Structure formats: structure tokens, C-alpha cells
Amino acid sequence: MTSKSPPSTQSSTPSKNRLTPIKETFQTIRGYPSSLVIYKSAASRFYWVRCYFNGKYKIKTTKSESTKNAKEFAVKFYKNTLLSTITDKSSDRNKQFAVIGNQFFKSNERNSTSSTYKSDYNRYTQHILKEFNQQEIDTITNSQISLFVEKLYDTGIKPATIKHHIIVLRKIMKFAIANDLMSHLPVFPRITGKLQTSLKRDYLTVTEYDLVCECAEKLSKKKTTVQGVLLTDEMKYLIQFMVNSFIRPSDLRVLRHKHITRKEDGASQWLELNHPATKTNQNPVQSMPVTVHIYDRLLKFQKSSGKSPKLSDFVFFNEYDERHRDKMMTVVAKLFKRIVKESLIEEKTDKKLTLYSLRHSAIMFRLTLGQVDTLSLARNARTSQAMIDKFYASHLTTQQTRRQLHAFPDSPTPKKSSPTRKVTKKTIKPIKSATKTTKTRTGSTRTGSKVVLSKD
């Protein structure tokens, strides 16, 4: 059972009405229903668009004399027509796929994270809606879904992405079942091919991290601009903050001063971050102690620049307000790319470094330099042990973790063994211990293991 066919798109008898379509100007759009057409009339020099939906015609001027521009406008008009169906009592029993899909996303908007909702909605509007549009949802068969999958393969979409399209389609159908609009799910085809590639994600070594920070400072002093945007010390503080706080690049969009709390435990100080979740959970994030100094320097820089940060302001690049945070992320990514280019790290190592590499570096530094278990690290980084093992720690070698492996509770990390000598009781001298602390130019603090000094 399919939806009712629209009346003929061409006028059979001439009319004196100036709005009547001119028969010779009708054009359909490849890949869309034949009921979607552009045409001209005697009333205007512009093309008009017309589509047949829900038993009536929808008509609008394209305000363009160009065929190409008119067709592009027609596609947008068609999608908006399908998506703008009003959900009321008269449409509750409407089984058209476009209507149900629209109801699903309206009801699910508050019950899913913004990133999941956005990605699902994009897949729905770009491919799924176009395929099933006005068809009644309970008439969609396994054969049609299989054909849809083949079309996705033909466009070059990867199997993993195709699988996500099918997941969205299944969600909409389950919503229809829950509302008694269909009785059961059709059999879904199996998606073949490699679904996911576990690539090793590149990160910075300690030396490379110091070099990146130095390059950021160098370009700032030279007043370097990237596509009209001045590169300042704020980028250096952003890099240092990310590496010492485990945050994702997407967290930069939402992180405000009010989300940062200073914590103290005896002589130890650190920052706790309670920003909204941008991907998974909203666990408080305990940053490394050095972030206190980095954050103080950032505030000092912002005050010296006349910004006078408030609690409600964004921590980084507050000049981009809430409506323009996506643009801010694009700008930051370009500035970081310029800094990396200056460092020559990619040329020398073939690494592919992005803003996400800073988060990977933060996690790898704890795995190789710290003594924290992966569960605690995963909780603090708002991820899972599985993700750390699969992606972040994919570079980790047993040589890098040997020191942690050989360590025992309540004992210092083992040092390299040194030649031993035979001593008598008389040769034993009193000893004292000291802890040596060094500070790098980039703001990170390193504490060495205990140094044993003998009295001579």
C-alpha cells in the first residue's frame, strides 16, 4: 500500500490566469519525487517550486531566474515541507514516514544529548527522509531497506556510517510501534564490510609538548595573524590547560568560569571542573595541580587585555558568544594548526596533530608518568576503560609502563640499578633525603623521585 499519487503536474487546458504554470518550463529534480517540480508562469520572471504533500500542493517562488539555484531552493523547500508538518490530533494517525519521523525527533529532543540528537537528525534529513518521505511507514519492507543500503554504499559512505543510518531508521520505526502505527519491525539487512577502524591517535611527547608551547609563545610575541585572527598568549594557556585538565575540544564550547572551583587539601591545590557534558557523562573533573597557575596567568592576561572576565563568561575566547561557539572552534583549530606547523613536529614524525591530540597527550602522560589505574583515569576524563584501551592507550608499550609495573604500594618508584659494593658496618654513614622539584618554562611542574645524599 502506497500513498495516493498526485494529480498531473501539467495543465491540460490553457488558462488566462497569469499564475498558471507554463507547460514547457516544467522540470523535475533528479533523485526526488516527480511531484516536486520547478516551473515558470506569466506572472513572474522567476522560477516557482511546487510539491504535492498530504493531499495538497505547496507552492512558493524561488526568487531566482537560474535553473541551478531554483533547483537548490526547491530541494530545501521540499525538506522543510516534510519537516514542518504540524503534530496535532488530525495527524496522530498519519502513517506517512515524514510525519512520524518529525514526531519522533520532536519528542526525543530533550531526552538525548545534543551531539547524538544532531548527528541522528543530520542522517535523517540528508538520506533517510529523502528515501522514504511520504510512504506509509508500515509498508516499508526489507527489500526497500536493502535497496536504501545499496544506495548509501554507492555514495561512498563507510559501512560504520551506514550502520548508524540504519540505527536511526530503526529508532523511528520503534517509535511508530510504540504509538500503534505499525505492528512489527521489518527484517533489517546485515551491514557488511569493516565497520570501524581502530586507528592509533597521535599524541605529544613531553619534549614535543614543551616545543608546542614555546612556538605558541613565539608566534604571540611576533603578533602573528591567521586568516585575520591575532594569535595571542591565550592559545598557549589553552594548550597548557587542556593537557593538564583532560578536557575534550568540544568542552571549550561550554566551559565557563563558574564551572571552575579551586580545591585545597593541605599543601595541594587544584581545579575541579563541573562543566556540562558534551559527549558522555558529567562527572566532576579533577585537573592537575599546575592548572591553578595556568588559570591564574590566563585571568591575568584577560584582565590586561581589558576583558575583565565574569563568572558567566566563557573561559577561552569569550568574544565569541553562545551563538558563535562553533565559529570559535574553527578559529582555535586553525590557530593550533599554525602553531604545530611552526614546531615542524608533523614533518619530522609524520604525526597528524589536532586539538584532540592535547586530550590524548593528557591521558598518555598519566599512563606513562603517573601511577593511576585506568578506571580512575577513565572516570576523571569522562570516558571508559574500553575507550582508553582502544584509542588513547593504543600507543602504550610495556617499556613505558615498566616503572609503574615494578612499583609497590607505599614505596618509591624503582630507579635504575647501580653497581653495588661490599661495605662493613663501620662504613655506613647517616643519610638524609630530599625531594627535588623542577618547573618547566611551559608551566608544567615535575617532581622527581627522592634523591639520597650521603654525608661525607
Salt bridges, closest charged atoms under 4 A:
GLU65 OE2 - ARG45 NE 3.09
ASP120 OD1 - ARG123 NH1 3.92
ASP120 OD2 - LYS171 NZ 2.86
GLU131 OE1 - LYS151 NZ 3.22
ASP138 OD2 - LYS95 NZ 3.07
ASP202 OD1 - HIS395 NE2 3.69
GLU208 OE1 - LYS351 NZ 2.71
ASP210 OD2 - ARG446 NH2 2.95
GLU214 OE2 - ARG441 NH2 2.50
GLU217 OE2 - LYS221 NZ 3.73
GLU217 OE1 - LYS236 NZ 3.65
GLU234 OE1 - LYS307 NZ 3.15
ASP251 OD2 - HIS275 NE2 3.43
GLU272 OE1 - LYS263 NZ 4.00
ASP296 OD1 - ARG262 NH2 2.33
GLU319 OE1 - LYS307 NZ 3.81
ASP321 OD2 - ARG323 NH2 3.01
ASP321 OD1 - HIS324 ND1 2.69
GLU322 OE1 - ARG256 NH2 3.41
ASP326 OD1 - ARG253 NE 2.86
GLU342 OE2 - LYS218 NZ 3.06
GLU342 OE1 - ARG338 NH1 3.23
